Protein backbone atom coordinates (compact mmCIF):
# COMPACT_ATOMS: atom_id res chain seq x y z
CA UNK A 1 0.00 0.00 0.00
CA UNK A 2 1.18 3.50 -0.73
CA UNK A 3 0.90 6.72 1.28
CA UNK A 4 -1.02 9.63 -0.26
CA UNK A 5 0.45 13.12 -0.06
CA UNK A 6 -1.88 16.07 0.59
CA UNK A 7 0.09 19.22 1.49
CA UNK A 8 -2.03 21.79 3.35
CA UNK A 9 -0.21 24.55 1.45
CA UNK A 10 -1.87 23.71 -1.89
CA UNK A 11 -5.49 23.49 -3.06
CA UNK A 12 -7.03 20.06 -2.39
CA UNK A 13 -7.66 17.76 -5.37
CA UNK A 14 -10.70 18.56 -7.52
CA UNK A 15 -11.79 14.90 -7.58
CA UNK A 16 -10.94 11.58 -5.90
CA UNK A 17 -7.19 11.46 -6.55
CA UNK A 18 -4.04 12.20 -4.56
CA UNK A 19 -1.66 15.05 -5.32
CA UNK A 20 1.18 12.59 -4.85
CA UNK A 21 1.93 9.18 -3.42
CA UNK A 22 4.90 7.57 -1.70
CA UNK A 23 5.66 3.99 -2.69
CA UNK A 24 7.21 2.08 0.20
CA UNK A 25 10.79 0.91 -0.10
CA UNK A 26 11.14 -2.59 -1.51
CA UNK A 27 8.06 -2.44 -3.78
CA UNK A 28 8.33 -3.33 -7.44
CA UNK A 29 6.81 -1.09 -10.08
CA UNK A 30 4.76 -2.15 -13.10
CA UNK A 31 4.36 0.38 -15.93
CA UNK A 32 1.36 -0.10 -18.22
CA UNK A 33 1.42 1.38 -21.69
CA UNK A 34 -1.54 3.46 -22.73
CA UNK A 35 -4.59 1.27 -23.22
CA UNK A 36 -7.39 2.01 -25.66
CA UNK A 37 -11.03 0.93 -25.56
CA UNK A 38 -10.62 -2.06 -27.88
CA UNK A 39 -11.33 -5.64 -26.86
CA UNK A 40 -9.53 -8.85 -27.85
CA UNK A 41 -11.88 -9.22 -30.85
CA UNK A 42 -11.06 -5.69 -32.09
CA UNK A 43 -14.49 -4.36 -31.06
CA UNK A 44 -14.63 -0.65 -30.18
CA UNK A 45 -17.63 0.92 -28.45
CA UNK A 46 -18.52 4.47 -29.53
CA UNK A 47 -19.37 5.22 -25.86
CA UNK A 48 -16.70 6.87 -23.68
CA UNK A 49 -17.79 5.09 -20.49
CA UNK A 50 -17.59 1.69 -22.22
CA UNK A 51 -14.17 2.52 -23.68
CA UNK A 52 -13.00 3.67 -20.25
CA UNK A 53 -14.17 0.44 -18.60
CA UNK A 54 -12.37 -1.57 -21.27
CA UNK A 55 -9.19 0.47 -20.82
CA UNK A 56 -9.23 -0.33 -17.10
CA UNK A 57 -10.12 -3.99 -17.83
CA UNK A 58 -7.07 -4.17 -20.10
CA UNK A 59 -4.91 -2.58 -17.40
CA UNK A 60 -6.30 -5.05 -14.84
CA UNK A 61 -5.32 -7.94 -17.15
CA UNK A 62 -1.78 -6.57 -17.51
CA UNK A 63 -1.47 -6.11 -13.75
CA UNK A 64 -2.87 -9.59 -13.06
CA UNK A 65 -0.10 -11.05 -15.20
CA UNK A 66 2.32 -9.40 -12.74
CA UNK A 67 0.32 -10.55 -9.69
CA UNK A 68 -1.17 -7.11 -9.02
CA UNK A 69 -4.64 -5.53 -9.19
CA UNK A 70 -6.21 -2.13 -9.87
CA UNK A 71 -5.96 -1.29 -6.16
CA UNK A 72 -2.15 -1.38 -6.58
CA UNK A 73 -2.18 1.52 -9.07
CA UNK A 74 -0.25 4.52 -7.77
CA UNK A 75 -0.44 6.74 -10.88
CA UNK A 76 -2.97 7.20 -13.70
CA UNK A 77 -2.48 9.30 -16.82
CA UNK A 78 -5.68 9.57 -18.85
CA UNK A 79 -6.45 11.33 -22.10
CA UNK A 80 -9.86 12.08 -23.62
CA UNK A 81 -10.65 13.76 -26.93
CA UNK A 82 -13.28 16.21 -25.68
CA UNK A 83 -14.63 17.91 -22.56
CA UNK A 84 -17.89 16.05 -23.15
CA UNK A 85 -16.05 12.82 -22.16
CA UNK A 86 -14.75 14.09 -18.80
CA UNK A 87 -17.80 13.11 -16.74
CA UNK A 88 -18.07 9.60 -18.23
CA UNK A 89 -14.37 8.94 -17.73
CA UNK A 90 -14.42 10.25 -14.16
CA UNK A 91 -17.56 8.27 -13.23
CA UNK A 92 -15.91 5.00 -14.29
CA UNK A 93 -12.58 5.86 -12.66
CA UNK A 94 -14.22 6.98 -9.43
CA UNK A 95 -16.22 3.73 -9.20
CA UNK A 96 -13.03 1.66 -9.48
CA UNK A 97 -10.81 3.35 -6.89
CA UNK A 98 -11.06 3.97 -3.16
CA UNK A 99 -8.86 5.73 -0.63
CA UNK A 100 -5.98 6.03 -0.74
CA UNK A 101 -6.48 7.36 -4.24
CA UNK A 102 -3.71 7.13 -6.83
CA UNK A 103 -2.09 10.24 -8.24
CA UNK A 104 -3.91 11.11 -11.45
CA UNK A 105 -3.78 13.42 -14.46
CA UNK A 106 -6.58 13.87 -17.01
CA UNK A 107 -5.88 15.72 -20.23
CA UNK A 108 -7.93 16.68 -23.27
CA UNK A 109 -6.10 15.84 -26.48
CA UNK A 110 -6.88 16.43 -30.14
CA UNK A 111 -7.15 12.73 -30.94
CA UNK A 112 -5.54 9.32 -31.22
CA UNK A 113 -4.19 7.23 -34.10
CA UNK A 114 -7.74 6.15 -35.00
CA UNK A 115 -10.69 8.55 -34.73
CA UNK A 116 -13.04 6.04 -33.07
CA UNK A 117 -10.98 6.09 -29.87
CA UNK A 118 -12.05 8.75 -27.35
CA UNK A 119 -10.00 7.75 -24.29
CA UNK A 120 -6.55 6.30 -23.54
CA UNK A 121 -5.28 5.39 -20.08
CA UNK A 122 -1.82 4.49 -18.82
CA UNK A 123 -0.98 3.42 -15.29
CA UNK A 124 1.83 2.68 -12.87
CA UNK A 125 1.28 0.14 -10.10
CA UNK A 126 3.39 -0.89 -7.13
CA UNK A 127 3.31 -4.16 -5.24
CA UNK A 128 5.38 -6.58 -3.22
CA UNK A 129 8.76 -7.42 -4.70
C-alpha positions in Angstrom: 0.0 0.0 0.0 1.2 3.5 -0.7 0.9 6.7 1.3 -1.0 9.6 -0.3 0.5 13.1 -0.1 -1.9 16.1 0.6 0.1 19.2 1.5 -2.0 21.8 3.3 -0.2 24.6 1.5 -1.9 23.7 -1.9 -5.5 23.5 -3.1 -7.0 20.1 -2.4 -7.7 17.8 -5.4 -10.7 18.6 -7.5 -11.8 14.9 -7.6 -10.9 11.6 -5.9 -7.2 11.5 -6.5 -4.0 12.2 -4.6 -1.7 15.0 -5.3 1.2 12.6 -4.8 1.9 9.2 -3.4 4.9 7.6 -1.7 5.7 4.0 -2.7 7.2 2.1 0.2 10.8 0.9 -0.1 11.1 -2.6 -1.5 8.1 -2.4 -3.8 8.3 -3.3 -7.4 6.8 -1.1 -10.1 4.8 -2.1 -13.1 4.4 0.4 -15.9 1.4 -0.1 -18.2 1.4 1.4 -21.7 -1.5 3.5 -22.7 -4.6 1.3 -23.2 -7.4 2.0 -25.7 -11.0 0.9 -25.6 -10.6 -2.1 -27.9 -11.3 -5.6 -26.9 -9.5 -8.8 -27.8 -11.9 -9.2 -30.8 -11.1 -5.7 -32.1 -14.5 -4.4 -31.1 -14.6 -0.6 -30.2 -17.6 0.9 -28.5 -18.5 4.5 -29.5 -19.4 5.2 -25.9 -16.7 6.9 -23.7 -17.8 5.1 -20.5 -17.6 1.7 -22.2 -14.2 2.5 -23.7 -13.0 3.7 -20.3 -14.2 0.4 -18.6 -12.4 -1.6 -21.3 -9.2 0.5 -20.8 -9.2 -0.3 -17.1 -10.1 -4.0 -17.8 -7.1 -4.2 -20.1 -4.9 -2.6 -17.4 -6.3 -5.0 -14.8 -5.3 -7.9 -17.1 -1.8 -6.6 -17.5 -1.5 -6.1 -13.8 -2.9 -9.6 -13.1 -0.1 -11.1 -15.2 2.3 -9.4 -12.7 0.3 -10.6 -9.7 -1.2 -7.1 -9.0 -4.6 -5.5 -9.2 -6.2 -2.1 -9.9 -6.0 -1.3 -6.2 -2.2 -1.4 -6.6 -2.2 1.5 -9.1 -0.2 4.5 -7.8 -0.4 6.7 -10.9 -3.0 7.2 -13.7 -2.5 9.3 -16.8 -5.7 9.6 -18.9 -6.5 11.3 -22.1 -9.9 12.1 -23.6 -10.6 13.8 -26.9 -13.3 16.2 -25.7 -14.6 17.9 -22.6 -17.9 16.0 -23.1 -16.1 12.8 -22.2 -14.7 14.1 -18.8 -17.8 13.1 -16.7 -18.1 9.6 -18.2 -14.4 8.9 -17.7 -14.4 10.2 -14.2 -17.6 8.3 -13.2 -15.9 5.0 -14.3 -12.6 5.9 -12.7 -14.2 7.0 -9.4 -16.2 3.7 -9.2 -13.0 1.7 -9.5 -10.8 3.4 -6.9 -11.1 4.0 -3.2 -8.9 5.7 -0.6 -6.0 6.0 -0.7 -6.5 7.4 -4.2 -3.7 7.1 -6.8 -2.1 10.2 -8.2 -3.9 11.1 -11.4 -3.8 13.4 -14.5 -6.6 13.9 -17.0 -5.9 15.7 -20.2 -7.9 16.7 -23.3 -6.1 15.8 -26.5 -6.9 16.4 -30.1 -7.2 12.7 -30.9 -5.5 9.3 -31.2 -4.2 7.2 -34.1 -7.7 6.1 -35.0 -10.7 8.6 -34.7 -13.0 6.0 -33.1 -11.0 6.1 -29.9 -12.0 8.8 -27.4 -10.0 7.7 -24.3 -6.6 6.3 -23.5 -5.3 5.4 -20.1 -1.8 4.5 -18.8 -1.0 3.4 -15.3 1.8 2.7 -12.9 1.3 0.1 -10.1 3.4 -0.9 -7.1 3.3 -4.2 -5.2 5.4 -6.6 -3.2 8.8 -7.4 -4.7 
